[in-house]
C-alpha cells in the first residue's frame, strides 16, 4: 500500500511539473510573439510617418495626381487603425500598392527622380522596408513556434484551458521588390 502511495505521489508530482513546464513554454512563446509584433509595429509606424512627406513631395510636382495621393492618405489611415495581424497585413498590402504607384510616378516625371528630397524619402522607405522584412520574419517565426505548441497534443488540451490560441501570420508584399528599375539604380548609387 505504501508503494502505491509513493508511486501515485511521484506520478502526480511529475504531472504537475510537466504542466508547469508546458505553461511556462506557452508563456515564453506568447511573449516572443508579442516582441515580434512590437518590432513590426515600430517599422509600420516609421512607414506611416514617412508617407505624408512623400505625398507632399509628389504633390508639388503634379496636381493632377490628386486622386492617387488622396487614396494613399486614406489607405494610410486604414492601416494605422488596424490592430490584428490579418487586418494589418491586408491594410498594409493596399498601402504598399499605393506606394508603388507613387514610386512609379518617377518614370513619368524625370524631374522627380532628380529631386533630392524625394530620393532621401525613397532611401528611407527602402530602409524601412528592409527592417520591416526582418521584423516580419521574426514575428512569423514566433507565430510558428507558438502555433506548434498550441496545436500539438497533449499541449493543445492545456493551451486551450489557459486561453492560448493559434496566432495569424503577418503577410505583406515588399515594396522594395516592386521598385521601378531606374529608381532602384538611383538608390543603389547613393
C-alpha positions as CSV (number, residue, x, y, z in Angstrom):
1,X,0.0,0.0,0.0
2,X,2.8,2.3,0.9
3,X,4.5,1.8,-2.5
4,X,1.3,2.7,-4.3
5,X,1.0,5.9,-2.4
6,X,4.6,6.8,-3.3
7,X,4.1,5.9,-6.9
8,X,0.9,8.0,-7.0
9,X,2.6,10.9,-5.4
10,X,5.6,10.7,-7.8
11,X,3.2,10.5,-10.8
12,X,1.2,13.4,-9.5
13,X,4.3,15.4,-8.9
14,X,5.6,14.6,-12.4
15,X,2.3,15.6,-13.9
16,X,2.3,19.0,-12.1
17,X,6.0,19.6,-13.1
18,X,5.1,18.8,-16.7
19,X,2.0,21.1,-16.5
20,X,4.1,24.0,-15.1
21,X,6.9,23.5,-17.7
22,X,4.3,23.4,-20.5
23,X,2.6,26.5,-19.2
24,X,5.9,28.3,-19.0
25,X,6.7,27.3,-22.6
26,X,3.4,28.7,-23.8
27,X,4.0,32.0,-21.9
28,X,7.5,32.2,-23.4
29,X,6.2,31.6,-26.9
30,X,3.4,34.2,-26.4
31,X,5.9,36.8,-25.1
32,X,8.2,36.2,-28.0
33,X,5.2,36.7,-30.4
34,X,4.4,40.0,-28.7
35,X,8.0,41.1,-29.0
36,X,7.9,40.2,-32.7
37,X,4.7,42.2,-33.2
38,X,6.3,45.2,-31.5
39,X,9.1,45.1,-34.0
40,X,6.7,45.1,-36.9
41,X,4.6,47.9,-35.3
42,X,7.7,50.1,-34.9
43,X,8.5,49.8,-38.6
44,X,4.9,50.3,-39.7
45,X,4.8,53.5,-37.7
46,X,8.0,54.7,-39.3
47,X,6.5,53.9,-42.7
48,X,3.2,55.7,-41.8
49,X,5.2,58.7,-40.6
50,X,7.1,58.9,-43.9
51,X,4.0,58.9,-46.1
52,X,2.9,62.5,-45.6
53,X,6.3,63.8,-46.6
54,X,6.4,61.5,-49.6
55,X,2.9,62.7,-50.6
56,X,3.8,66.3,-50.2
57,X,6.9,65.9,-52.3
58,X,5.0,64.3,-55.1
59,X,2.1,66.7,-54.7
60,X,4.5,69.6,-55.5
61,X,5.2,68.2,-58.9
62,X,1.8,67.2,-60.4
63,X,-1.5,68.4,-59.1
64,X,-3.5,66.0,-61.4
65,X,-2.2,63.0,-59.4
66,X,-4.5,64.2,-56.6
67,X,-6.7,61.1,-56.7
68,X,-3.8,58.8,-56.1
69,X,-2.4,61.0,-53.3
70,X,-5.8,61.0,-51.6
71,X,-6.0,57.2,-51.9
72,X,-2.6,56.9,-50.3
73,X,-3.6,59.1,-47.3
74,X,-6.9,57.1,-47.0
75,X,-5.1,53.8,-47.0
76,X,-2.5,55.0,-44.6
77,X,-5.3,56.0,-42.1
78,X,-6.9,52.5,-42.5
79,X,-3.5,50.9,-41.9
80,X,-2.9,52.9,-38.8
81,X,-6.3,52.0,-37.4
82,X,-5.8,48.2,-38.0
83,X,-4.9,46.1,-34.9
84,X,-5.0,42.4,-35.6
85,X,-2.2,40.8,-37.7
86,X,-4.5,39.7,-40.5
87,X,-6.3,43.0,-40.7
88,X,-2.9,44.9,-40.6
89,X,-1.5,42.7,-43.3
90,X,-4.4,43.4,-45.6
91,X,-4.3,47.1,-44.9
92,X,-0.6,47.2,-45.4
93,X,-0.8,45.3,-48.7
94,X,-3.2,48.0,-50.0
95,X,-0.9,50.8,-48.8
96,X,2.1,49.1,-50.3
97,X,0.4,49.0,-53.7
98,X,-0.3,52.7,-53.4
99,X,3.3,53.4,-52.5
100,X,4.4,51.5,-55.6
101,X,2.1,53.6,-57.7
102,X,3.7,56.8,-56.2
103,X,7.1,55.4,-56.9
104,X,6.0,54.7,-60.5
105,X,5.4,58.4,-61.0
106,X,9.1,58.8,-61.1
107,X,9.0,57.1,-64.5
108,X,6.5,59.8,-65.7
109,X,8.3,62.8,-64.2
110,X,12.1,62.6,-64.5
111,X,12.5,65.9,-62.6
112,X,11.1,64.0,-59.6
113,X,13.8,61.4,-59.9
114,X,16.4,64.2,-59.6
115,X,14.7,65.7,-56.5
116,X,17.0,65.3,-53.5
117,X,14.1,65.3,-51.0
118,X,12.3,62.6,-52.9
119,X,15.4,60.5,-53.2
120,X,16.0,60.8,-49.5
121,X,12.5,59.8,-48.7
122,X,12.8,56.8,-51.1
123,X,16.0,55.7,-49.4
124,X,14.3,55.9,-46.0
125,X,11.4,53.9,-47.4
126,X,13.8,51.2,-48.7
127,X,15.5,51.1,-45.3
128,X,12.1,50.8,-43.5
129,X,11.1,48.0,-45.9
130,X,14.3,46.1,-45.1
131,X,13.7,46.4,-41.3
132,X,10.1,45.5,-41.8
133,X,11.1,42.4,-43.6
134,X,13.4,41.3,-40.8
135,X,10.7,42.1,-38.2
136,X,8.1,40.2,-40.1
137,X,10.4,37.1,-40.3
138,X,11.0,37.2,-36.6
139,X,7.3,37.6,-35.9
140,X,6.3,34.8,-38.3
141,X,8.9,32.6,-36.7
142,X,7.3,33.3,-33.3
143,X,3.9,32.6,-34.7
144,X,5.1,29.3,-36.0
145,X,6.7,28.4,-32.6
146,X,3.6,29.3,-30.7
147,X,1.3,27.5,-33.1
148,X,3.4,24.4,-32.9
149,X,3.0,24.3,-29.1
150,X,-0.7,25.3,-29.1
151,X,-1.7,22.7,-31.8
152,X,0.4,19.8,-30.5
153,X,-1.1,17.0,-28.5
154,X,-1.4,16.9,-25.5
155,X,-0.3,20.6,-25.2
156,X,-3.4,21.7,-27.1
157,X,-5.6,20.5,-24.2
158,X,-3.6,22.6,-21.7
159,X,-3.2,25.6,-24.1
160,X,-7.0,25.8,-24.6
161,X,-7.6,25.6,-20.9
162,X,-5.3,28.6,-20.3
163,X,-6.6,30.6,-23.2
164,X,-3.7,30.3,-25.6
165,X,-4.8,30.5,-29.2
166,X,-3.3,30.0,-32.6
167,X,-1.8,33.2,-33.9
168,X,-2.0,34.5,-37.5
169,X,1.0,35.0,-39.7
170,X,1.8,38.5,-41.0
171,X,2.0,38.7,-44.7
172,X,2.8,41.9,-46.7
173,X,4.2,42.5,-50.1
174,X,7.7,44.0,-50.2
175,X,7.7,47.5,-51.8
176,X,11.4,47.2,-52.5
177,X,10.9,44.3,-54.8
178,X,8.5,46.3,-56.8
179,X,10.5,49.5,-57.2
180,X,11.0,50.6,-60.8
181,X,14.4,49.5,-62.1
182,X,15.5,53.1,-62.7
183,X,14.8,54.2,-59.2
184,X,16.4,51.1,-57.8
185,X,19.6,52.0,-59.7
186,X,19.5,55.6,-58.4
187,X,19.1,54.3,-54.8
188,X,22.0,51.9,-55.2
189,X,24.3,54.7,-56.2
190,X,23.6,56.6,-53.0
